[in-house]
Amino acid sequence: MITLNKKNHDIKLVAVADNKANEFIKDSAGAVTFISEDKTIYLVIKQKGCRVKQIKAGLKSALSTYTKNLNIDLDSIINQLGEENKDLVFNTVYETISFLSHDVVSFKKESKPSKIEFNIETKNDFSELEAAAAIKTEFINYARDLQDTPPNIGTSEYYAEKVSKDAANIEGLKVTVLGRKEAEKFGMGLFLGVNAGSAHEPRIVVMEYCGDSSKPKTGLVGKGICFDSGGYNLKPSASMLGMKFDMSGAAIMLSATMALAKAKAKANVVAVAMFTDNKIGQNATLPESVLTSMNGLTVEINNTDAEGRLVLADGMTYAIREKGVEQIIEASTLTGALVVALGSSAIGVFTHQDELWNTFEKASLKTRERMWRLPIFEEHLERVKSGAVLGDLSNAVKGYEGSSTAAAFLNEFAEEKPFIHFDIAGTADIDGRGQGVLVKTLFEVLK
């Protein structure tokens, strides 16, 4: 639990620039030292290097080493970064503590909930920032819990039921769950083609929130592949690990929408989460099959392991044609090529709209979620079209630049609407744990 100027705990964390106050303080950037006589943990923040990283590293070390209730002298940290950065300091400290102290999903026999309390001490008035930070971090952690759910539990039916139940507690949200019957009615041949080998029913979770009808309606479309085996283009066994995280885009878009609604933000959004798994079965889609999308384009399946773009394409068409969205923001763990290019260092961003990119880039500098814009060239679309022998488009083309050709494929379903694609393949999960990426940046842009 995190409080602001409410509780006085025995141990305090104080930021210093060096070890002049006590020679026993480790005088290196981001280092923490507990001096028992002072009942104080000293965090060293140097002017050289990224001071935000030093704060995060110090807090991580402190929280992993000292498992007692803690006061945090926020003003001492602000002193090291300057008064002009006080909002950045508050958000960094609050978000880091929330992330590190969250009781993550665990099925271990001995797992126990954390009871450690953190009190942030400051003379500044951060009440508004605190209210926003509490909501943002709540739904970052909510997304993480959805991501971490084991795939034998986290099926399409499970996620649809859970999210619907949880959203019912938030005023202003409208949730509709669509199944096979509705997908067939809308002609979602791509979505149903991915689901064809599954033992679980497909689910589309449509979550609507309107806090300001004068705002353009924005579609938030998320990939919800609950487990991706690759289908008949079966993944190698080593690549199966982590495939429960292939639903991260859907978890993030739904969580961001829930955060906006709880904050009563001046936003107008429709989240469309496309839940299914991608497995082998007697009815599973075969390579070289041709499927018809909701918008009428036919797609030749040259690789059943390039399934994410298929479910997203039908999700985008649904958002545009049935919900009347005026722009599309989409997130997905889409391509291994993005991981090769950026690793876990940055989110890959693809769009033809400079204005959209500029908006998100500016927000990301504030939220400290690093993004990197990558291209969609004309030749990427040409390859997507020429790679198909029998259909309008190929879902997987040979050669390099796989992230850009995937983005070019998706752009064909934007129907001339402003469209931005976030490939979170390298950032959605790290070391076997969901990260809830993009939630706070979406909140910042749409609030």
Backbone hydrogen bonds, N-H to C=O, Kabsch-Sander energy under -0.5 kcal/mol:
donor,donor_aa,acceptor,acceptor_aa,energy
3,T,118,F,-2.8
5,N,3,T,-0.5
5,N,120,I,-2.1
9,H,7,K,-0.6
11,I,69,N,-0.7
12,K,39,K,-1.9
13,L,71,N,-2.7
14,V,12,K,-0.5
14,V,41,I,-2.8
16,V,43,L,-2.8
22,N,19,N,-0.6
25,I,22,N,-1.9
27,D,25,I,-0.6
28,S,26,K,-1.6
30,G,44,V,-2.8
31,A,28,S,-2.1
33,T,42,Y,-1.8
35,I,33,T,-0.7
35,I,40,T,-2.7
36,S,34,F,-0.7
38,D,35,I,-0.7
39,K,35,I,-1.0
40,T,35,I,-1.6
41,I,12,K,-3.4
42,Y,33,T,-3.2
42,Y,40,T,-0.6
43,L,14,V,-2.9
43,L,41,I,-0.5
44,V,31,A,-2.4
44,V,42,Y,-0.5
45,I,16,V,-2.7
45,I,43,L,-0.5
46,K,44,V,-0.5
51,R,49,G,-0.7
54,Q,50,C,-1.5
55,I,51,R,-2.2
56,K,52,V,-2.4
57,A,53,K,-2.8
58,G,54,Q,-2.5
59,L,55,I,-2.6
60,K,56,K,-2.4
61,S,57,A,-2.3
62,A,58,G,-2.7
63,L,59,L,-2.9
64,S,60,K,-1.7
65,T,61,S,-1.3
66,Y,62,A,-3.0
67,T,65,T,-0.7
68,K,66,Y,-0.7
70,L,117,E,-2.5
71,N,11,I,-2.9
72,I,119,N,-3.0
73,D,13,L,-2.8
73,D,71,N,-0.5
74,L,72,I,-1.6
74,L,121,E,-1.8
75,D,121,E,-0.8
76,S,73,D,-0.5
77,I,73,D,-1.0
77,I,74,L,-0.6
78,I,74,L,-2.5
79,N,75,D,-2.2
80,Q,76,S,-0.7
80,Q,77,I,-0.7
81,L,77,I,-1.1
81,L,78,I,-0.6
82,G,78,I,-2.7
85,N,82,G,-1.9
86,K,83,E,-1.6
89,V,85,N,-2.4
90,F,86,K,-2.5
91,N,87,D,-2.5
92,T,88,L,-2.5
93,V,89,V,-2.7
94,Y,90,F,-2.9
95,E,91,N,-2.7
96,T,92,T,-2.2
97,I,93,V,-2.4
98,S,94,Y,-2.4
99,F,95,E,-2.4
100,L,96,T,-2.6
101,S,97,I,-2.5
102,H,98,S,-0.8
104,V,102,H,-1.3
111,S,108,K,-1.3
118,F,1,M,-2.9
119,N,70,L,-2.6
120,I,3,T,-2.8
120,I,118,F,-0.5
121,E,72,I,-2.9
121,E,119,N,-0.6
126,F,124,N,-0.9
130,E,126,F,-3.0
131,A,127,S,-2.0
132,A,128,E,-2.0
133,A,129,L,-2.9
134,A,130,E,-2.6
135,I,131,A,-1.4
136,K,132,A,-2.7
137,T,133,A,-2.7
138,E,134,A,-1.6
139,F,135,I,-1.9
140,I,136,K,-1.8
141,N,137,T,-2.4
142,Y,138,E,-1.5
143,A,139,F,-2.0
144,R,140,I,-2.1
145,D,141,N,-2.2
146,L,142,Y,-2.0
147,Q,143,A,-2.5
148,D,144,R,-2.5
149,T,145,D,-0.9
149,T,146,L,-0.7
153,I,150,P,-1.5
154,G,150,P,-3.5
155,T,153,I,-2.2
159,Y,155,T,-2.5
160,A,156,S,-2.0
161,E,157,E,-2.2
162,K,158,Y,-2.9
163,V,159,Y,-2.6
164,S,160,A,-1.8
165,K,161,E,-2.1
166,D,162,K,-2.7
167,A,163,V,-2.7
168,A,164,S,-1.1
169,N,166,D,-1.2
170,I,167,A,-2.0
171,E,169,N,-0.6
173,L,170,I,-1.3
174,K,208,E,-2.2
176,T,206,V,-2.7
178,L,176,T,-0.6
178,L,204,I,-2.9
183,A,179,G,-2.4
184,E,180,R,-2.7
185,K,181,K,-2.0
186,F,182,E,-2.3
187,G,184,E,-0.8
188,M,183,A,-2.8
189,G,187,G,-2.1
189,G,292,T,-0.9
192,L,188,M,-2.4
193,G,189,G,-1.5
194,V,190,L,-1.7
195,N,191,F,-1.6
196,A,192,L,-0.8
197,G,194,V,-0.6
198,S,195,N,-2.3
203,R,275,F,-2.5
204,I,178,L,-2.4
205,V,203,R,-0.5
205,V,273,A,-2.2
206,V,176,T,-3.2
206,V,204,I,-0.7
207,M,205,V,-0.6
207,M,271,A,-2.5
208,E,174,K,-3.1
208,E,206,V,-0.5
209,Y,269,V,-2.6
210,C,172,G,-0.5
211,G,267,A,-4.1
212,D,267,A,-1.0
215,K,212,D,-1.7
218,T,268,N,-2.7
219,G,327,Q,-3.0
220,L,270,V,-2.9
221,V,219,G,-0.7
221,V,329,I,-2.3
222,G,272,V,-2.4
223,K,331,A,-1.7
224,G,274,M,-1.7
225,I,246,D,-1.6
226,C,224,G,-1.0
226,C,276,T,-2.6
228,D,243,M,-0.5
229,S,227,F,-0.7
229,S,278,N,-2.5
230,G,278,N,-0.5
231,G,278,N,-0.7
232,Y,285,T,-0.5
233,N,230,G,-1.0
234,L,232,Y,-1.5
235,K,229,S,-2.7
239,S,236,P,-1.0
240,M,236,P,-0.6
240,M,237,S,-1.2
241,L,237,S,-0.6
241,L,238,A,-0.6
243,M,240,M,-2.0
245,F,242,G,-1.6
246,D,243,M,-1.2
247,M,244,K,-0.8
248,S,245,F,-1.8
250,A,223,K,-2.2
251,A,247,M,-2.0
252,I,248,S,-2.6
253,M,249,G,-2.3
254,L,250,A,-2.3
255,S,251,A,-2.1
256,A,252,I,-2.5
257,T,253,M,-1.7
258,M,254,L,-2.2
259,A,255,S,-2.2
260,L,256,A,-2.2
261,A,257,T,-2.2
262,K,258,M,-2.4
263,A,259,A,-2.0
264,K,261,A,-1.3
265,A,260,L,-2.6
266,K,447,K,-1.5
267,A,265,A,-2.1
269,V,209,Y,-2.7
270,V,218,T,-2.5
271,A,207,M,-3.3
272,V,220,L,-2.8
273,A,205,V,-2.6
273,A,271,A,-0.5
274,M,222,G,-2.1
274,M,272,V,-0.6
275,F,203,R,-2.9
275,F,273,A,-0.9
276,T,224,G,-1.9
276,T,274,M,-0.5
278,N,227,F,-2.7
279,K,277,D,-0.5
284,A,281,G,-1.5
285,T,193,G,-0.7
288,E,301,I,-4.2
289,S,286,L,-1.7
291,L,299,V,-2.7
293,S,291,L,-0.5
293,S,297,L,-2.9
296,G,293,S,-1.3
299,V,291,L,-3.2
300,E,393,L,-3.2
301,I,289,S,-3.1
301,I,299,V,-0.5
302,N,300,E,-1.2
306,A,303,N,-1.8
310,L,307,E,-0.7
311,V,307,E,-1.7
312,L,308,G,-2.1
313,A,309,R,-1.8
314,D,310,L,-1.6
315,G,311,V,-1.8
316,M,312,L,-2.9
317,T,313,A,-2.0
318,Y,314,D,-2.2
319,A,315,G,-2.2
320,I,316,M,-2.2
321,R,317,T,-3.1
322,E,318,Y,-2.3
323,K,318,Y,-1.1
324,G,320,I,-0.7
325,V,319,A,-1.9
326,E,217,K,-3.3
327,Q,217,K,-1.0
328,I,418,P,-2.9
329,I,219,G,-3.3
330,E,420,I,-2.4
331,A,221,V,-2.0
332,S,422,F,-2.2
334,L,332,S,-1.6
338,L,335,T,-0.5
339,V,335,T,-0.8
340,V,336,G,-1.9
341,A,337,A,-2.0
342,L,338,L,-3.0
343,G,338,L,-0.6
343,G,339,V,-1.7
345,S,342,L,-2.0
347,I,370,R,-2.3
348,G,423,D,-2.0
349,V,372,W,-2.4
350,F,421,H,-2.3
352,H,419,F,-0.6
354,D,352,H,-0.8
357,W,353,Q,-2.1
358,N,354,D,-3.0
359,T,355,E,-2.1
360,F,356,L,-2.2
361,E,357,W,-3.0
362,K,358,N,-2.2
363,A,359,T,-1.9
364,S,360,F,-2.7
365,L,361,E,-1.6
366,K,362,K,-0.9
366,K,363,A,-0.6
367,T,363,A,-2.4
368,R,364,S,-1.6
369,E,364,S,-1.1
370,R,368,R,-0.8
372,W,347,I,-2.6
374,L,349,V,-3.2
380,H,377,F,-1.0
381,L,377,F,-1.1
382,E,378,E,-2.2
383,R,379,E,-1.9
384,V,380,H,-1.6
385,K,381,L,-2.2
386,S,382,E,-3.0
387,G,383,R,-1.7
388,A,385,K,-1.2
392,D,298,T,-0.8
393,L,298,T,-1.9
394,S,384,V,-2.2
395,N,300,E,-2.1
405,T,401,E,-2.2
406,A,402,G,-1.7
407,A,403,S,-1.8
408,A,404,S,-2.3
409,F,405,T,-2.1
410,L,406,A,-2.1
411,N,407,A,-2.3
412,E,408,A,-0.9
412,E,409,F,-1.0
413,F,410,L,-2.2
414,A,411,N,-1.4
417,K,414,A,-2.0
420,I,328,I,-2.1
421,H,350,F,-2.8
422,F,330,E,-2.8
423,D,348,G,-2.8
423,D,421,H,-0.6
424,I,332,S,-2.3
424,I,422,F,-0.8
427,T,424,I,-0.6
428,A,424,I,-2.3
430,I,433,R,-2.4
433,R,430,I,-1.1
435,Q,428,A,-2.8
439,V,436,G,-1.0
442,L,438,L,-2.8
443,F,439,V,-2.3
444,E,440,K,-2.1
445,V,441,T,-2.3
446,L,442,L,-2.6
447,K,443,F,-1.8
